[in-house]
Amino acid sequence: MKKNFIFSYPRAKTFYSVIIILLSFAQSFAQSISGSVRTTNGEKLSGVSIAIKGTTKGTTTDKDGKYVIEARKNQTLIFSFVGYELQEVAVGDKKQLDITLKEATESLEEVVVTAENRSVSAQRVPITLDLVTGKAIQKQGITDLVQLQAIAPSLNIVTNTIFNQINVRGVGSNQGAAELSDQAVTVGIDGEYINRPVALNAALFDLDRVEVLKGPQGTLYGRNATAGAVNIIAKKPTQTREADLGLSYGNYNSLKLNGMVNLPLGKIVAVRAAGILNKHDGYRDGGAVGKIDNGNMWAARLGLTINPTKALSMYVAGEISKIDQQAPSQYGVPMANITELKDKEPIAWTTPLPNDYPVATAGFMKIDQSAIRGKIAYNFGKAILSYTAGYRKVAMTGYQPLNGYVPETNSFHNDIASSTQSHELRLNGETAKLSWQVGGFYGDEDQNTARGLLLVSAAGAFGGQVPFLNFFIRDVNSKTSAIFGQATYNVNEKLGFTLGIRNTSDKKVLGGGNLASAPFGPPSIIRFFYPNVPTSPTQAGMKPFEGIPTEGSWNKTTWLAGLEYKIDANKMLFAKVSTGYKAGGFDNLGQYNPESLVAYEIGTKNKFANNKLRLNASAFHYDYKDQQVTIFISTAIGGAIQNAGVSTVKGLEIDGEYVATRANRFRFSVNFLDAKYDDLKTVANRVGAAVIERNLAGNVAPMAPKWTLTAGYNHDFKIGKGILNAGIQTLFKSDYYTTAFNYAMDKQKAYTKTDINLTYTTQGGKFDIGVFAQNLEDNRIITYSSFNGGTINIYNWIFGSPRLIGAQLNLHL
């Protein structure tokens, strides 16, 4: 297929014309500001974040506490550093700004975010978000998205064998087959979008922060989505010479090594290299095969910043990662011999679930990813023009055991590859009255998927050869383009109105074919036996698609309207209505339509008690239509997506932090969620029988616990010249279901998950050592379940990590 690397839609010409016109009114000059940052005791502070308020441009202080930044006279600089009070300073005519930061002895730490594509304090953004700092991620030992949900309460992630599926506020994607659907939650690393469930196995390391934005964000971000956005922001090269080295070891022979080196190369260039190695033995006893559910991953990133002129900044980074480990194990129960369930759904059926279980084989999973991304920005004074692009290549191969018991009955062969590119051009600016941005987005993705179900139990009938019961080859090209814009007008210092609009076009083309027939039949039929797999949809033994569309196009305009009212500098109210959209597609049964969402939300963000108490709250109501739901039909058809759902999602979220004293900090959150289907016409599997039509109206949406509570406490003990930090955090989730069918065995009962850490940091922060424990209760948590009837007749479950304990050592040079 022919690939387009630039905007290919007619309206792109109009978009570029608008950019040129706007630039003609955006000419101004920046001036060079330099200075130093020190503590009240005169100590130099390196690594202080310095951002231009209302923009994404910034820098950090070097090892001597010095900095240089380009800014206009009417702009404001924001100085922030962990443990110190945030300070804002107007530039004016100053060319030298020496700053003294006061230690935040009994006040909250300020965190600057770019959720609106401009640098603003998280408390001043009228968006509900979960914010996780890089420091918290490292302290908790988090290395992937699945672990992130432990400290981001609105995030729920399903591990469906090799696929990760993300849910925010009860809205997400339950599609397992990689080519079937886009994601309801966009995930991006520095503006490079990750759209495939396999690619969501990407590693997290050397991060500045992760922002989980809730609700549709299409008028702000390039990729459209219905549920929200997860923005992963990596640390960038700075003019500070520094290096980090970390080592962690724990039970299950777990070993984690991570490191970073940052080097300035002159005054305009800096480079940063970072890497991670994470491996552990199996979490469970698989019987004769030994330990299962092991882990083995490594990743590396090399970033480069170049600032050749006062107005021009460039950043480029390359990243690679590799996973080579056992396939995720799943416990299984054969259902065909349960006579009381014959021709029925297992609605109320129950069985005990073990911690360990024998399997016939551990299988394997290998995922290789490589990515390159970058951003170039030019500051014209009153406006900033930026271009962000990314390209990611993913190759996955694996052997996934499906039945989860002995002997082996069914397994899956997976061979999945994708290449994804994204391009975003944006112009944004800010005045005292108006902050605005307009942009265009283009994405192009090729997916090549070859997956087949193996009937291992039939090997005896074919001389020991394992036949394929089905095999699907899918070659899908997806193109998406959009123009979007959003502006906030401040009527006065207190009241502001926001309007946003987006138009998205999507086009998908499908190629491929299916296995012509099952292996049982006359000698004349062509059979395939593992590991000799079909390589082309046109070869003998395969058949082309029949009676289904192989091309589809969709277009949708979405919008946002909101207002914000600043009671004072520390208190804000906001309200908004926004719409979201996710493109349609096609599967083995035909074409399915887009899904859409209308979100209503009111919220407040506050700081009280002389900046010692942060208290935020929001209430929301979603109307969700034409929801895309995946259902297993039969071994011949596989899974299919249906526009089955109309649902209502509503909830209340409260989160806060209280600094009682300099040494004592408390954190908490309360999330209430009511996510139910108003109408969900679909088909249900039965034991030993064909599917039947069902309406799941009244059922609870998957991965949507009614209550999610978190509480955390940290205390600092002064020991010698260093600090001993003791921290505890607990998460409570009430009952929830892992599928829309709400079967008894799809329910995860209410549980708590407690993490603790104890870390001693020497004076100056050059060295720290600590111990940690995760899932202190050692709860066995269901992360996925599935019942397949017909001729398969297997019920499967996948479980989360057990209790993990260990020690870590970090050097900061």
Secondary structure, 3 states (H helix, E strand, C coil): CCCCCCCCCCHHHHHHHHHHHHHHCCECCCEEEEEEEEECCCCECCCCEEEECCCCCEEECCCCCEEEEEECCCCEEEEECCCECCEEEECCCCCECCEEECECCCCCCCCEECCCCCCEEHHHCCCCEEEEEHHHHHHCCCCEHHHHCCCCCCEEEEEECCEEEEEECCEECCCCCCCCCCCCEEEEECCEEECCCCHHHCECCCEEEEEEEECCCCCCCCCCCCCEEEEEEECCCCCCCEEEEEEEEECCCEEEEEEEEEEEECCCEEEEEEEEEEEECCCEECHHHCEECCEEEEEEEEEEEECCCCCEEEEEEEEEEEEEECCCCCEEEECCCCHHHECCCCCCCCCCCCCCCCCCCCCEEEEEEEEEEEEEEEECECEEEEEEEEEEEEEEEEEEECCCCCCCCEEEEEEEEEEEEEEEEEEEEECCCEEEEEEEEEEEEEEEEEEEEEEHHHHHHHCCCCEEEEEEEEEEEEEEEEEEEEEEEECCCCEEEEEEEEEEEEEEEEEEEEECCCCCCCCCCCCCECCCCCCCCCCCCEEECCCCCCEEEEEEEEEEEEEEEEEECCEEEEEEEEEEEECCEEECCEEECCEEEEEEEEEEEEEECCCCEEEEEEEEEEEEEEEEEEEEEECCCEEEEEEEEEEEEEEEEEEEEEEEECCEEEEEEEEEEEEEEEEEEEEEEEECEEEEEEECCCCECCCCCCEEEEEEEEEEEEECCEEEEEEEEEEEECCEECCCCCCHHHEECCEEEEEEEEEEECHHHCEEEEEEEECCCCCCCEEEEEEECCCCCEEEEEECCCCEEEEEEEEEC
